[in-house]
Amino acid sequence: MSIIVAASKNQHKIKEIEAITKEFGMEIIPRDKAGVPDVEIEEDGSTFEENSRKKAYEIMKLCGEITIADDSGLEVDCLDGAPGVFSARFAGEDGNDQANNDKLKSLIKDVPYEKRTGRFVSVITMVYPDGETLTARGEVEGHIVLEERGSNGFGYDPLFVPLGYSITFGEFPPEEKNKISHRANALRELRRLLEQKTGEKENR
């Protein structure tokens, strides 16, 4: 069983990612269990890809193991893609999910529903000690509502209605959300990349 170190401290993300990687004989362990000091990686990239790779690469350098990182967020079209890479700190560095949601609602309250379109984006990066990198991106399109609905999920989930549905991610049972979410789509791409990598090894 190969060991993968999670750059993220978010247990929600780790659990979702591990559901896929274990199929390839990879066990994910938290960074503290791998002896990684409690350091904060500055997310100063302008894209999800840049932030995801930086987090994975920096933690990999500290532990010397395969490392996986996720950077994700919400892009709202009428806000020119905001909050984007600033999703987690939209209301400020000391903000939280509720403050972020409140700020988003205040900015789009006068926008008609049909124009409150956007997408959740997830970019998962796996970095190997030799520098090899796998990058998987997943998205899910939808609309933003002004009234928070549902207590499942986290972040902007109670405000996001995926296309083709009438309920928010906050109202979805977790196992159902995990089938159609942006992270699920990124994980499907990661699975494809791992299968491709495994196939290349077998053909050598």
C-alpha positions as CSV (number, residue, x, y, z in Angstrom):
1,M,0.0,0.0,0.0
2,S,1.5,3.3,-1.1
3,I,1.3,6.3,1.3
4,I,0.0,9.6,0.1
5,V,0.2,12.7,2.4
6,A,-2.7,15.1,2.3
7,A,-1.6,18.7,2.0
8,S,-5.1,19.8,3.1
9,K,-6.2,19.8,6.7
10,N,-9.9,19.7,5.6
11,Q,-11.2,16.3,6.6
12,H,-14.2,16.6,4.2
13,K,-11.8,16.8,1.2
14,I,-9.5,14.1,2.5
15,K,-12.4,11.6,2.9
16,E,-13.7,12.3,-0.6
17,I,-10.2,12.0,-2.2
18,E,-9.4,8.8,-0.3
19,A,-12.5,7.0,-1.6
20,I,-10.8,7.1,-5.0
21,T,-7.1,6.7,-4.2
22,K,-7.6,3.5,-2.1
23,E,-8.8,1.8,-5.3
24,F,-5.2,2.2,-6.6
25,G,-3.6,0.9,-3.4
26,M,-2.9,4.3,-2.0
27,E,-3.6,5.2,1.6
28,I,-3.9,8.9,2.5
29,I,-2.6,10.1,5.8
30,P,-2.9,13.6,7.3
31,R,0.2,15.8,7.0
32,D,0.8,15.9,10.8
33,K,0.9,12.1,10.9
34,A,3.6,12.2,8.3
35,G,5.7,14.5,10.5
36,V,5.0,17.6,8.5
37,P,5.3,20.7,10.8
38,D,2.2,22.9,11.1
39,V,3.1,25.4,8.4
40,E,0.8,27.5,6.4
41,I,1.3,27.5,2.6
42,E,0.6,30.9,1.2
43,E,-2.0,30.5,-1.5
44,D,-0.8,33.4,-3.7
45,G,-1.5,31.9,-7.1
46,S,-3.9,33.5,-9.6
47,T,-5.4,30.1,-10.6
48,F,-6.7,27.0,-8.8
49,E,-4.0,25.0,-10.6
50,E,-1.2,27.2,-9.3
51,N,-2.4,27.1,-5.7
52,S,-3.0,23.3,-5.8
53,R,0.4,22.6,-7.2
54,K,2.2,24.9,-4.8
55,K,0.5,23.3,-1.7
56,A,1.3,19.7,-2.9
57,Y,4.9,20.6,-3.9
58,E,5.7,22.4,-0.7
59,I,4.4,19.6,1.6
60,M,6.1,17.0,-0.6
61,K,9.4,18.7,0.0
62,L,8.8,18.6,3.8
63,C,7.9,14.9,4.0
64,G,9.5,13.3,0.9
65,E,6.3,11.3,0.1
66,I,3.7,11.4,-2.6
67,T,1.5,14.4,-1.7
68,I,-1.9,15.4,-2.9
69,A,-3.6,18.8,-2.6
70,D,-6.9,20.3,-3.6
71,D,-7.7,23.9,-4.4
72,S,-11.3,24.7,-5.0
73,G,-13.8,27.5,-5.0
74,L,-16.8,29.1,-6.5
75,E,-16.8,31.3,-9.7
76,V,-19.8,33.6,-10.1
77,D,-20.3,34.9,-13.7
78,C,-21.9,38.2,-12.7
79,L,-19.0,38.9,-10.4
80,D,-16.4,38.3,-13.2
81,G,-15.5,35.0,-11.7
82,A,-15.2,36.1,-8.1
83,P,-14.7,34.8,-5.4
84,G,-12.6,32.3,-7.4
85,V,-9.3,31.5,-5.7
86,F,-10.3,33.8,-2.9
87,S,-13.4,31.7,-2.0
88,A,-12.2,30.6,1.4
89,R,-11.3,34.1,2.4
90,F,-13.8,36.1,0.5
91,A,-15.0,38.0,3.6
92,G,-11.4,38.5,4.8
93,E,-8.6,36.5,6.3
94,D,-10.6,36.1,9.5
95,G,-13.8,35.3,7.7
96,N,-15.8,32.0,7.9
97,D,-18.4,30.2,5.8
98,Q,-21.2,32.3,7.1
99,A,-19.4,35.6,6.5
100,N,-18.4,34.5,3.0
101,N,-22.0,33.5,2.2
102,D,-23.4,36.8,3.5
103,K,-21.0,38.8,1.4
104,L,-21.8,36.8,-1.7
105,K,-25.6,37.3,-1.2
106,S,-25.2,41.0,-0.6
107,L,-23.2,41.4,-3.9
108,I,-25.7,39.5,-6.1
109,K,-29.1,40.4,-4.4
110,D,-30.2,42.6,-7.2
111,V,-29.2,40.2,-10.0
112,P,-32.0,38.1,-11.5
113,Y,-31.9,34.3,-10.9
114,E,-31.2,33.4,-14.5
115,K,-28.1,35.6,-14.5
116,R,-26.8,34.3,-11.2
117,T,-24.9,31.5,-12.9
118,G,-21.6,30.1,-11.9
119,R,-19.6,27.0,-11.2
120,F,-17.7,25.1,-8.5
121,V,-14.2,24.3,-9.5
122,S,-11.8,21.7,-8.0
123,V,-8.2,21.2,-9.0
124,I,-6.4,18.2,-7.5
125,T,-2.7,17.9,-7.8
126,M,-0.6,14.8,-7.0
127,V,3.1,15.4,-6.7
128,Y,5.7,12.6,-6.6
129,P,9.1,12.9,-4.9
130,D,10.8,12.7,-8.3
131,G,8.8,15.8,-9.4
132,E,6.2,14.0,-11.6
133,T,2.9,15.8,-11.3
134,L,-0.7,14.8,-12.0
135,T,-3.3,17.6,-12.3
136,A,-7.0,16.9,-12.4
137,R,-9.6,19.6,-12.9
138,G,-13.4,19.2,-12.3
139,E,-16.3,21.6,-12.6
140,V,-20.0,21.7,-12.0
141,E,-22.3,24.4,-13.4
142,G,-25.2,25.9,-11.6
143,H,-27.1,28.9,-10.2
144,I,-26.7,30.8,-7.0
145,V,-29.7,31.3,-4.7
146,L,-30.1,34.1,-2.1
147,E,-31.6,32.0,0.7
148,E,-29.4,29.4,2.3
149,R,-31.0,25.9,2.1
150,G,-29.8,22.7,3.7
151,S,-27.3,21.9,6.4
152,N,-25.2,19.4,4.6
153,G,-21.9,20.1,3.0
154,F,-19.8,23.2,3.8
155,G,-18.8,26.5,2.3
156,Y,-21.1,27.8,-0.4
157,D,-23.0,24.6,-0.7
158,P,-26.3,26.0,0.8
159,L,-26.4,28.6,-2.0
160,F,-25.5,26.5,-5.0
161,V,-28.1,24.7,-7.1
162,P,-26.4,22.4,-9.7
163,L,-27.9,22.5,-13.3
164,G,-30.7,20.0,-13.7
165,Y,-31.6,20.0,-10.0
166,S,-33.9,22.1,-7.8
167,I,-32.1,21.6,-4.5
168,T,-28.8,23.1,-3.2
169,F,-25.7,21.1,-2.5
170,G,-26.6,21.8,1.1
171,E,-29.8,19.8,0.7
172,F,-28.1,16.9,-1.1
173,P,-27.3,13.7,0.9
174,P,-23.5,13.7,1.0
175,E,-23.3,10.4,-1.0
176,E,-25.4,11.9,-3.8
177,K,-23.5,15.2,-3.9
178,N,-20.2,13.2,-4.1
179,K,-21.4,11.7,-7.3
180,I,-21.9,14.9,-9.2
181,S,-19.8,17.5,-7.4
182,H,-16.8,19.4,-8.9
183,R,-14.5,17.3,-6.6
184,A,-16.2,14.1,-7.9
185,N,-15.4,15.2,-11.5
186,A,-11.8,16.1,-10.6
187,L,-11.4,12.7,-8.9
188,R,-12.8,10.9,-12.0
189,E,-10.1,12.7,-14.0
190,L,-7.5,11.8,-11.4
191,R,-8.6,8.2,-11.6
192,R,-8.2,8.4,-15.4
193,L,-4.7,9.8,-15.0
194,L,-3.7,7.1,-12.5
195,E,-5.1,4.4,-14.8
196,Q,-3.1,5.8,-17.6
197,K,0.1,6.0,-15.4
198,T,-0.5,2.4,-14.3
199,G,-1.0,1.2,-17.9
200,E,2.2,3.0,-19.0
201,K,4.2,1.2,-16.3
202,E,2.8,-2.2,-17.3
203,N,3.7,-1.6,-20.9
204,R,7.3,-0.8,-20.3
